[in-house]
Amino acid sequence: MLSTKIKEATREAHQQLEKTVVLKLKSIRSAEDYAGFLKYFYAYFNAVESVIAPYISETLLPDQADRRNSSYLRNDIEALGSSVDQLPVVYTPMINSPLEALSALYVLEGSIMGGPYIVQMLQKYGMTTGFSFFSGYGENTGRMWGAFTAALSAQAGNAEEEAQAIRTANETFARFGDVFEQDFQTVAG
């Protein structure tokens, strides 16, 4: 299954991004800090959603309208008393096909899957609101992930396409990490 191949081939990039995100999480001490943290996610998700939108259809991913997206992040930022006016600079992966779009979406959907762990960390730091995005799909999480990975796997017909999917996913992880390398204070507030 292509999703398994992507998972294995992006393990290092995934771990590096996770390390960066956890370091930022550990610095959160207030609603303002948390809103600033969410702006990294919002900026990146919003930008990637824009570049993949022309390639994602209901035929390709029938439940796309039911999936978490940057609007949930915007709502969480606003619930914390902030806005999406100041955002970090974002560079997205190059997307030129439905397979590349789904490969980038693999990274975004995967981050949603880890959301409940982020919520637990934030609650330890005293956060009580702004969790609509990281709450994920609740009891439907397994079903949503399964539907997504099936759609992804259906797009790769040969080894060359699988290699392209892996390159796109790795680039998506890397560009997401780049967003977090920016000064936290410049996007908070």
Backbone as CSV, one residue per row, in Angstrom:
resi,resn,N_x,N_y,N_z,CA_x,CA_y,CA_z,C_x,C_y,C_z
1,MET,0.850,-1.184,0.000,0.000,0.000,0.000,0.890,1.240,0.000
2,LEU,0.544,2.206,-0.831,1.370,3.392,-0.999,1.553,4.154,0.315
3,SER,0.514,4.254,1.124,0.648,5.006,2.376,1.718,4.394,3.280
4,THR,1.838,3.080,3.269,2.868,2.406,4.061,4.247,2.730,3.513
5,LYS,4.395,2.743,2.196,5.672,3.093,1.581,6.047,4.536,1.895
6,ILE,5.074,5.427,1.846,5.340,6.832,2.172,5.746,6.949,3.639
7,LYS,5.037,6.261,4.504,5.359,6.317,5.935,6.806,5.894,6.183
8,GLU,7.208,4.804,5.574,8.569,4.304,5.762,9.602,5.252,5.166
9,ALA,9.324,5.776,3.983,10.287,6.621,3.278,10.375,8.044,3.837
10,THR,9.370,8.452,4.607,9.380,9.808,5.180,9.624,9.798,6.687
11,ARG,9.991,8.665,7.217,10.164,8.537,8.663,11.089,9.619,9.235
12,GLU,12.233,9.834,8.604,13.191,10.816,9.106,12.624,12.235,9.054
13,ALA,12.015,12.596,7.928,11.414,13.930,7.791,10.282,14.119,8.791
14,HIS,9.492,13.083,8.998,8.394,13.131,9.961,8.926,13.332,11.369
15,GLN,9.939,12.584,11.732,10.506,12.699,13.081,11.117,14.077,13.312
16,GLN,11.773,14.626,12.301,12.362,15.959,12.430,11.275,17.006,12.642
17,LEU,10.205,16.927,11.862,9.098,17.873,12.022,8.465,17.713,13.397
18,GLU,8.237,16.485,13.814,7.631,16.222,15.116,8.478,16.813,16.243
19,LYS,9.766,16.662,16.154,10.682,17.222,17.161,10.550,18.746,17.220
20,THR,10.514,19.371,16.057,10.368,20.830,15.982,9.046,21.277,16.583
21,VAL,7.963,20.580,16.247,6.634,20.932,16.754,6.578,20.762,18.271
22,VAL,7.111,19.674,18.781,7.081,19.426,20.228,7.871,20.502,20.977
23,LEU,8.996,20.931,20.426,9.751,22.017,21.069,8.914,23.288,21.157
24,LYS,8.195,23.608,20.090,7.314,24.788,20.108,6.172,24.594,21.104
25,LEU,5.620,23.392,21.147,4.537,23.103,22.095,4.989,23.324,23.532
26,LYS,6.194,22.893,23.831,6.698,22.994,25.203,6.928,24.434,25.647
27,SER,6.952,25.365,24.707,7.151,26.767,25.065,5.834,27.507,25.303
28,ILE,4.709,26.843,25.096,3.397,27.484,25.264,3.069,27.635,26.743
29,ARG,2.767,28.870,27.129,2.411,29.156,28.518,1.145,30.000,28.646
30,SER,0.596,30.433,27.523,-0.580,31.301,27.565,-1.418,31.089,26.306
31,ALA,-2.637,31.628,26.333,-3.509,31.551,25.156,-2.854,32.271,23.980
32,GLU,-2.145,33.351,24.252,-1.451,34.081,23.193,-0.363,33.203,22.556
33,ASP,0.391,32.505,23.400,1.410,31.579,22.876,0.766,30.495,22.017
34,TYR,-0.327,29.941,22.503,-1.002,28.871,21.780,-1.532,29.379,20.441
35,ALA,-2.131,30.574,20.432,-2.620,31.160,19.179,-1.460,31.338,18.202
36,GLY,-0.308,31.780,18.702,0.864,31.925,17.848,1.299,30.597,17.267
37,PHE,1.265,29.554,18.087,1.601,28.206,17.630,0.642,27.756,16.532
38,LEU,-0.650,27.992,16.724,-1.646,27.585,15.729,-1.466,28.319,14.410
39,LYS,-0.894,29.519,14.467,-0.687,30.276,13.233,0.295,29.573,12.296
40,TYR,1.246,28.851,12.851,2.147,28.069,12.001,1.340,27.038,11.217
41,PHE,0.484,26.310,11.926,-0.346,25.298,11.282,-1.300,25.947,10.279
42,TYR,-1.950,27.020,10.709,-2.912,27.678,9.818,-2.235,28.157,8.541
43,ALA,-1.129,28.849,8.678,-0.447,29.397,7.503,-0.086,28.284,6.524
44,TYR,0.456,27.190,7.043,0.898,26.112,6.174,-0.292,25.353,5.575
45,PHE,-1.237,24.977,6.416,-2.395,24.237,5.914,-3.146,25.059,4.869
46,ASN,-3.355,26.326,5.139,-4.095,27.180,4.222,-3.378,27.263,2.873
47,ALA,-2.066,27.416,2.903,-1.285,27.514,1.670,-1.303,26.186,0.899
48,VAL,-1.091,25.083,1.594,-1.089,23.785,0.917,-2.482,23.460,0.380
49,GLU,-3.518,23.761,1.152,-4.882,23.527,0.661,-5.135,24.272,-0.646
50,SER,-4.577,25.479,-0.758,-4.763,26.266,-1.985,-4.104,25.611,-3.193
51,VAL,-2.900,25.045,-2.996,-2.205,24.454,-4.147,-2.719,23.066,-4.510
52,ILE,-3.338,22.370,-3.559,-3.866,21.040,-3.892,-5.317,21.088,-4.364
53,ALA,-6.019,22.174,-4.061,-7.451,22.269,-4.380,-7.789,21.962,-5.840
54,PRO,-7.009,22.434,-6.815,-7.372,22.135,-8.205,-7.320,20.641,-8.564
55,TYR,-6.656,19.848,-7.730,-6.466,18.427,-8.045,-7.324,17.481,-7.206
56,ILE,-7.986,18.009,-6.185,-8.788,17.169,-5.288,-10.257,17.369,-5.627
57,SER,-10.889,16.302,-6.048,-12.312,16.361,-6.393,-13.073,15.369,-5.518
58,GLU,-14.392,15.467,-5.568,-15.225,14.501,-4.846,-15.045,13.097,-5.398
59,THR,-14.750,13.002,-6.670,-14.506,11.695,-7.275,-13.234,11.077,-6.702
60,LEU,-12.215,11.905,-6.530,-10.929,11.447,-6.009,-11.002,11.144,-4.514
61,LEU,-11.624,12.035,-3.758,-11.716,11.910,-2.305,-13.137,12.302,-1.888
62,PRO,-14.056,11.348,-1.916,-15.475,11.654,-1.697,-15.804,12.377,-0.385
63,ASP,-15.013,12.155,0.651,-15.322,12.791,1.941,-14.480,14.040,2.207
64,GLN,-13.932,14.638,1.167,-13.076,15.814,1.331,-13.780,16.921,2.122
65,ALA,-15.048,17.140,1.875,-15.784,18.209,2.561,-15.921,17.962,4.060
66,ASP,-15.772,16.709,4.488,-15.897,16.372,5.907,-14.561,16.384,6.648
67,ARG,-13.478,16.658,5.944,-12.152,16.587,6.556,-11.773,17.895,7.226
68,ARG,-10.928,17.786,8.262,-10.404,18.957,8.959,-9.583,19.770,7.974
69,ASN,-9.656,21.088,8.126,-8.885,21.957,7.245,-8.525,23.240,7.993
70,SER,-7.941,24.164,7.282,-7.455,25.383,7.929,-8.563,26.227,8.547
71,SER,-9.811,26.067,8.127,-10.887,26.849,8.748,-11.046,26.488,10.230
72,TYR,-10.773,25.237,10.582,-10.824,24.841,11.992,-9.707,25.536,12.766
73,LEU,-8.553,25.662,12.153,-7.438,26.352,12.807,-7.766,27.827,12.996
74,ARG,-8.348,28.447,11.971,-8.744,29.861,12.086,-9.730,30.030,13.242
75,ASN,-10.709,29.145,13.325,-11.691,29.225,14.413,-11.018,29.091,15.775
76,ASP,-10.054,28.179,15.881,-9.347,27.996,17.150,-8.527,29.238,17.505
77,ILE,-7.868,29.820,16.522,-7.083,31.039,16.754,-7.993,32.154,17.241
78,GLU,-9.135,32.304,16.601,-10.090,33.346,16.997,-10.692,33.059,18.364
79,ALA,-10.921,31.780,18.692,-11.445,31.416,20.014,-10.451,31.783,21.114
80,LEU,-9.187,31.856,20.753,-8.139,32.226,21.709,-7.917,33.733,21.764
81,GLY,-8.748,34.486,21.038,-8.684,35.944,21.084,-7.683,36.561,20.125
82,SER,-7.260,35.823,19.130,-6.288,36.338,18.175,-6.907,36.339,16.775
83,SER,-6.085,36.630,15.790,-6.558,36.645,14.406,-5.466,36.066,13.516
84,VAL,-5.787,35.915,12.243,-4.816,35.378,11.304,-4.175,36.497,10.468
85,ASP,-4.088,37.685,11.064,-3.506,38.818,10.352,-2.004,38.666,10.149
86,GLN,-1.279,38.286,11.183,0.172,38.128,11.084,0.493,36.647,10.998
87,LEU,1.091,36.250,9.876,1.386,34.839,9.661,2.830,34.676,9.180
88,PRO,3.405,33.518,9.458,4.748,33.261,8.950,4.734,33.065,7.433
89,VAL,5.885,33.209,6.830,6.049,32.979,5.399,5.985,31.471,5.145
90,VAL,5.322,31.095,4.062,5.138,29.682,3.737,5.581,29.418,2.304
91,TYR,6.306,28.326,2.132,6.634,27.807,0.806,6.033,26.419,0.729
92,THR,5.291,26.175,-0.325,4.597,24.894,-0.475,5.352,23.990,-1.447
93,PRO,5.077,22.705,-1.366,5.648,21.811,-2.371,5.010,22.099,-3.732
94,MET,5.722,21.749,-4.779,5.192,21.894,-6.139,4.182,20.768,-6.368
95,ILE,2.967,21.140,-6.737,1.896,20.169,-6.953,1.416,20.285,-8.395
96,ASN,1.483,19.158,-9.126,1.092,19.162,-10.536,0.175,18.011,-10.926
97,SER,-0.322,17.260,-9.939,-1.173,16.116,-10.273,-2.010,15.714,-9.061
98,PRO,-3.053,14.943,-9.295,-3.839,14.439,-8.158,-2.993,13.594,-7.199
99,LEU,-2.076,12.804,-7.715,-1.225,11.999,-6.840,-0.354,12.877,-5.956
100,GLU,0.239,13.909,-6.517,1.053,14.822,-5.714,0.188,15.547,-4.690
101,ALA,-1.014,15.922,-5.072,-1.920,16.595,-4.136,-2.250,15.678,-2.957
102,LEU,-2.559,14.430,-3.251,-2.857,13.484,-2.176,-1.614,13.187,-1.329
103,SER,-0.450,13.203,-1.940,0.790,12.965,-1.196,1.059,14.104,-0.209
104,ALA,0.773,15.331,-0.617,0.892,16.467,0.301,-0.184,16.375,1.387
105,LEU,-1.376,15.995,0.983,-2.464,15.857,1.946,-2.179,14.752,2.962
106,TYR,-1.408,13.758,2.567,-0.985,12.696,3.495,-0.328,13.312,4.741
107,VAL,0.505,14.298,4.545,1.204,14.947,5.657,0.207,15.722,6.524
108,LEU,-0.703,16.446,5.878,-1.683,17.225,6.631,-2.616,16.312,7.419
109,GLU,-3.136,15.285,6.759,-4.027,14.346,7.444,-3.295,13.640,8.586
110,GLY,-2.053,13.297,8.373,-1.272,12.641,9.417,-1.112,13.511,10.646
111,SER,-0.950,14.820,10.438,-0.807,15.707,11.596,-2.102,15.790,12.388
112,ILE,-3.215,15.627,11.707,-4.507,15.611,12.401,-4.612,14.351,13.255
113,MET,-4.071,13.263,12.739,-4.116,11.996,13.471,-3.398,12.111,14.819
114,GLY,-2.342,12.910,14.862,-1.606,13.089,16.112,-2.206,14.156,17.016
115,GLY,-3.278,14.772,16.570,-3.898,15.872,17.313,-4.264,15.573,18.756
116,PRO,-4.861,14.404,19.062,-5.224,14.130,20.450,-4.028,14.181,21.421
117,TYR,-2.841,13.826,20.934,-1.642,13.909,21.785,-1.262,15.361,22.030
118,ILE,-1.455,16.183,20.998,-1.182,17.617,21.156,-2.154,18.226,22.151
119,VAL,-3.425,17.839,22.080,-4.421,18.349,23.026,-4.019,17.983,24.460
120,GLN,-3.590,16.752,24.666,-3.156,16.332,26.013,-2.002,17.184,26.504
121,MET,-1.021,17.436,25.654,0.118,18.271,26.046,-0.347,19.675,26.410
122,LEU,-1.216,20.240,25.584,-1.697,21.596,25.821,-2.500,21.692,27.106
123,GLN,-3.294,20.698,27.391,-4.064,20.704,28.631,-3.150,20.663,29.846
124,LYS,-2.028,19.966,29.742,-1.045,19.965,30.831,-0.494,21.360,31.084
125,TYR,-0.442,22.173,30.012,0.062,23.544,30.126,-1.051,24.542,30.449
126,GLY,-2.255,24.030,30.753,-3.339,24.898,31.195,-4.271,25.406,30.114
127,MET,-4.096,24.959,28.886,-4.989,25.405,27.816,-6.327,24.674,27.954
128,THR,-7.410,25.417,27.731,-8.746,24.834,27.882,-9.628,25.027,26.658
129,THR,-9.143,25.761,25.677,-9.950,26.041,24.487,-9.074,26.043,23.252
130,GLY,-9.726,26.054,22.093,-8.992,26.099,20.839,-8.565,24.737,20.347
131,PHE,-9.394,23.724,20.569,-9.025,22.355,20.223,-9.841,21.749,19.083
132,SER,-10.625,22.527,18.371,-11.487,21.921,17.348,-10.674,21.223,16.254
133,PHE,-9.553,21.803,15.875,-8.734,21.188,14.838,-8.041,19.935,15.357
134,PHE,-7.362,20.040,16.485,-6.577,18.925,16.994,-7.430,17.813,17.595
135,SER,-8.718,18.050,17.755,-9.590,16.977,18.233,-9.806,15.924,17.150
136,GLY,-9.452,16.260,15.937,-9.506,15.293,14.844,-10.905,14.821,14.533
137,TYR,-11.014,13.545,14.236,-12.267,12.965,13.795,-12.946,12.120,14.861
138,GLY,-12.433,12.174,16.090,-13.042,11.405,17.163,-13.115,9.930,16.847
139,GLU,-14.262,9.341,17.062,-14.432,7.900,16.832,-14.341,7.525,15.358
140,ASN,-14.398,8.501,14.479,-14.293,8.243,13.042,-12.867,8.329,12.507
141,THR,-11.902,8.523,13.392,-10.520,8.719,12.956,-10.012,7.555,12.110
142,GLY,-10.176,6.344,12.563,-9.702,5.178,11.817,-10.359,5.067,10.458
143,ARG,-11.654,5.291,10.402,-12.385,5.218,9.144,-11.913,6.304,8.180
144,MET,-11.725,7.517,8.682,-11.289,8.628,7.833,-9.884,8.373,7.287
145,TRP,-8.990,7.879,8.138,-7.635,7.591,7.696,-7.655,6.466,6.653
146,GLY,-8.442,5.438,6.898,-8.550,4.330,5.954,-9.069,4.778,4.600
147,ALA,-10.081,5.626,4.596,-10.633,6.134,3.337,-9.595,6.976,2.599
148,PHE,-8.857,7.763,3.358,-7.834,8.594,2.731,-6.721,7.742,2.122
149,THR,-6.190,6.803,2.890,-5.077,5.996,2.382,-5.507,5.139,1.184
150,ALA,-6.763,4.716,1.166,-7.266,3.962,0.004,-7.284,4.851,-1.241
151,ALA,-7.734,6.089,-1.081,-7.755,7.026,-2.208,-6.338,7.319,-2.688
152,LEU,-5.425,7.485,-1.775,-4.024,7.739,-2.122,-3.438,6.553,-2.887
153,SER,-3.613,5.370,-2.352,-3.045,4.171,-2.977,-3.617,3.914,-4.366
154,ALA,-4.853,4.290,-4.589,-5.492,4.069,-5.888,-4.886,4.940,-6.989
155,GLN,-4.159,5.989,-6.602,-3.613,6.913,-7.597,-2.269,6.498,-8.171
156,ALA,-1.513,5.684,-7.461,-0.176,5.309,-7.933,-0.248,4.011,-8.722
157,GLY,0.122,4.094,-9.981,0.019,2.915,-10.822,1.326,2.192,-11.066
158,ASN,2.457,2.834,-10.735,3.742,2.198,-10.987,4.809,2.738,-10.036
159,ALA,5.995,2.179,-10.120,7.088,2.544,-9.205,7.500,4.007,-9.360
160,GLU,7.472,4.521,-10.575,7.834,5.925,-10.803,6.840,6.857,-10.104
161,GLU,5.561,6.531,-10.201,4.542,7.354,-9.524,4.671,7.242,-8.011
162,GLU,4.978,6.070,-7.509,5.190,5.905,-6.067,6.383,6.743,-5.612
163,ALA,7.439,6.756,-6.401,8.619,7.562,-6.061,8.269,9.047,-6.035
164,GLN,7.442,9.490,-6.973,7.018,10.890,-6.990,6.171,11.213,-5.763
165,ALA,5.300,10.302,-5.387,4.476,10.511,-4.191,5.359,10.653,-2.962
166,ILE,6.369,9.835,-2.856,7.296,9.899,-1.719,8.060,11.220,-1.726
167,ARG,8.535,11.654,-2.892,9.246,12.939,-2.973,8.346,14.089,-2.529
168,THR,7.105,14.065,-2.986,6.171,15.134,-2.619,5.895,15.128,-1.115
169,ALA,5.688,13.964,-0.539,5.445,13.887,0.905,6.666,14.373,1.683
170,ASN,7.856,13.981,1.274,9.070,14.447,1.948,9.212,15.961,1.849
171,GLU,8.929,16.501,0.666,8.999,17.946,0.503,7.946,18.647,1.365
172,THR,6.777,18.054,1.470,5.706,18.639,2.292,6.128,18.681,3.749
173,PHE,6.715,17.605,4.242,7.240,17.609,5.613,8.304,18.696,5.774
174,ALA,9.228,18.772,4.839,10.332,19.729,4.939,9.831,21.170,4.942
175,ARG,8.920,21.494,4.025,8.398,22.873,3.968,7.595,23.208,5.232
176,PHE,6.892,22.221,5.793,6.164,22.444,7.048,7.167,22.769,8.153
177,GLY,8.248,22.041,8.207,9.292,22.306,9.191,9.891,23.694,9.029
178,ASP,10.053,24.140,7.780,10.602,25.475,7.515,9.748,26.565,8.154
179,VAL,8.445,26.381,8.134,7.535,27.376,8.722,7.852,27.542,10.204
180,PHE,8.092,26.439,10.892,8.350,26.473,12.330,9.725,27.022,12.680
181,GLU,10.608,27.154,11.710,11.943,27.691,11.976,11.926,29.205,12.144
182,GLN,10.809,29.831,11.837,10.709,31.287,11.962,10.515,31.688,13.414
183,ASP,10.876,32.925,13.715,10.780,33.449,15.075,9.339,33.401,15.579
184,PHE,9.132,32.678,16.682,7.796,32.499,17.268,7.148,33.840,17.595
185,GLN,7.906,34.779,18.114,7.340,36.078,18.530,6.814,36.898,17.360
186,THR,7.339,36.679,16.160,6.882,37.473,15.031,5.482,37.089,14.577
187,VAL,4.999,35.915,14.993,3.668,35.506,14.562,2.682,35.454,15.713
188,ALA,3.120,35.623,16.938,2.208,35.572,18.075,1.431,36.877,18.149
189,GLY,0.249,36.791,18.766,-0.478,38.006,19.057,-1.540,38.370,18.105
